[in-house]
Amino acid sequence: MLAVRYTEGTTCEINSNQPRETVVYYVCDERGSDGILNFEEVSSCYYEIIVGSRWLCKLPAF
C-alpha cells in the first residue's frame, strides 16, 4: 500500500476555515478492478480514498 497525502485543499467553512485534506491509498486489487474502491469523509473536511489497481500487484512493494 502507498499513501499519498494532499493538503491545502479548498477552505472548509465548517472546520474553522481550515483547508481540506485527503489521503489517497493505492492498493493491489487482485480482482482486476482499476479505480476507486472506497471514499469516506473520516471527519469534517478530512477524506480518505482507496484506489485499487491490478497492475500494482505486479510490483514487489505491493
QUIZIQUI-V85886 format. One record per helix or strand of 3 or more residues. SS is the DSSP state (helix for helix, strand for strand). FROM is the first residue (numbers start at 1). LEN is the number of residues. Records with the same first field share a line. If there is no record, write none. Layout:
SS = FROM-LEN / FROM-LEN
This chain:
strand = 2-5 / 21-8 / 35-9 / 46-8
helix = 13-3 / 55-4
